[in-house]
Amino acid sequence: MKKRERLGIGMTSQRTRQRLVERLREAGIRDERVLNAIAQVPRHLFVDEALASRAYEDTALPIGFGQTISQPYVVALMTEALMADGNPQRVLEIGTGCGYQTAVLSLLTERVYTVERVQELFRYSRDRLFQLGYRNVQSRYGDGFEGWPDHAPYDGILTTAATAQTPQSLLDQLADGGRLVLPLGQRQQQSLTVLRRLDDAVEQRALAAVKFVPLVTGVN
């Protein structure tokens, strides 16, 4: 933990993170657990060094391979939706990317299982998360459409890429009462959606218009 704090000084200090948190609060994020996690995670360490000065802007940034680190507001909104019924103990994340959303989740849940299909991003995020001390994260290189059935069922599943319809494989891995948060729709029209599994039924609710990269089958 000391190493993580030492890396967070200077123009990307805790004070800078706190200003981002205040902007998120003003934008409507209400869950203080989520805001506290955002305040703790050094976002500048999950982006290229050349973009570090922009890390605490409320905007998405490129991370290579046609992928982005999500806008902090969207990260907070998705996390808040995932935790609306309490603290999910076991969470599956589809699309690790650079590991920023993973780090936020790791501070709020007992265990995070995360899947990434781009091998270089998988290696980068796995090593970065370990380096920064997030020890309750288990990473897998694989096809996100398959989920990670070995550790199912999950109290929550969060997908950081968009699909036209909800993958049945992910619903099958969701525990009763669990929540699946994902962007649904085509590239030009997507809606951040929450699905809650109740016995054999699934409740569905749209939260906000979003724009994510598409969820792609296979690995790269």
N, C-alpha and C positions, 0 to 999 in steps of 0.2 A: 504493500500500500504506500509506503514511503516513496518508492520509485515513481508511482503514478502521480503523487502530489508534486514531486520534484519536476516532473516533465510538464506540469501545468502552470508554470509561472510565466511572468512577462506579459506580453500583449495578449496572450491567451490564458490569462489567469482566472482564478475563481470569480473575481469581480466581473470579468467579461462574461463568463457563463451566467452569472446571476442577472445581468442585464437582459440576456436572451430569455431567461426564465420569466422575467417581468413582461416581456413582449408576448410570450405565450399565454401568460395569465390574462393579459389585456385582450388577447384574441379569443378567449373563451375556454381555455383549458382550466379545469377546476380541481382535478385530483392532485392533491399535494404530494402524494407518493410519487406520482409521475414527474411532477415538477422538480422534486428533490433529486430524483434519479438523473434527469436532464442536467441539473446543476452539477452533479458529481462526475459525469462522463466527459473526458477531454476530447471533444469532437475534432480538434485540430490535429490530433494524433491518428485520426482515421482517414485523413485526406493527404494528398500530395503536399510536400513542404511548400511548394510555390503557391498553394491555395490556403495555407494556414491562417493568413491574416483575414480571410473571409469565412473562416469556419463557424463563427458565431453569428453570421447573418442568417436570417430566416429564409434560406433558399437552398435548393438542391445544387449539388456540385458534381462534376464528372469525376469518376474514379477509374476510367479506362474500360476497355472491352465493351463499349457501348452501354455501360451501366452508370448509375449515379448514386450518391449518398442522398437519401431522402431529405426533403425540407424538414427542419426540426418540428414545425407545427404539425406536419403529417405524422411524423414519428410519435409525437405526444398524443395526437388524436387516436391513432391506431392502438397505442398502448393503453390509453384510458378506456377505450371501448373493450379491449381484451380483459381488463380488470374490473369491469363494472359490477360483477357479482362477488368481488372479493379478491383474494390473492391466489391465482392459479399456481399450483405447485409444480406442474410439469407442462412445459410449453414447447411446441414445435414451431420453428421458424423456417419458412421456405424462401430461400434467397438470402444467404448471409451477406453477400456483397463485401463491403470493407469491414463489417463487424460492428458498426456503430449502433444500429437497432438492437443487435444481439447484446451489446454491453448494457444498454438501458434495461432490457428485459432481465438480464442476469442479476441486477440489483433489486428486482421486484419478485422474483420467483425462486423456488428451491433448485430447479434444474431446467436448463435450456438445451434443447437438441436442435441443431441448425444444419441445413442442407444447402450446398452451393454446387452449381453445375459447371462453373468455369474454374478449371483446375488452379490457375494462377491466383485467382481471387480466394479460392478455398485455402491455399497455402498461406497467402498473405494474412487473411483474417484469423485463421487458426493461430498463427505465430504471434500476431499482434495482441490478440485477446489473452494469450498465455503470458506474454511479456508484461502486460498491464495488470495481471493478477486476477483475471476473471476465471476462477477455477471451477465454477459450477456450469461450465459450457462444454458440451460435447459436439464436435463438428464431423460432418460427413460429406464426402465428395460424391455427388450422385444426382439423379434426375428428380427435381422437385415434385413432379407430378406423382411420383411414387410415395412421397412422404418418407416416413421412417418407421415402418410397422413394428420393428423389433422392440420399440419402447412404448408403443401405444397401449392403452388409450391416453390421450393428452387432455388436460383441463382447458388448454387454449392452443389454438393454431393461428399463426399470423403469416400471411403471404405478402411478400414485397414485390410482386410482379402481377400483372393483370391477366385474367382469363375471361373468355366470353361466357363461360358457365362454370359453376363450382365443380372441381374435380371430385368425383365420387370417392376416390381413394382417400382423400383427406377427410371427408365426412365420416368414412368408415373408421378412421383413427381417432375421432373425437369422442371423448367421454360423455356420458349422459349429463346434461347440464352445462357442458362445455361450450365455449365460444370460438367461432372461426371468423377471423377478420381478414378481408381481402378486397382488392379492387376488382370489380366486375365490369366487363364491357370491352368494346373494341378500342383501338389506339386513340381515336379522336373523341370518344365519349365513354368515360368510365365513372363508376360510382363506388366509393368506399362503402363496403357492405358488411354488416354483422349478421352471422347466422348462429343461432343457439339451438343445440340439440336437446329435445325433450322426449325421452322414450323413442318412439318411431317417427315423431314429427320434427320438423325443422322450422323455427321462426326466422324470418328474414327482415332486416331493416336497413335502409339506405341512410348513410350519414352525410356524405358530402361528395361533390364532384372532384375528381382527382385525375392525375395523369402519370401513369407508371409505364415502365417498359413491359413488354409482354412476357408471360411465363412460357418458356420454350422447353419442349421435350428433349430428352437425351442429355449428353454431357459434351463439354468442349475442353 
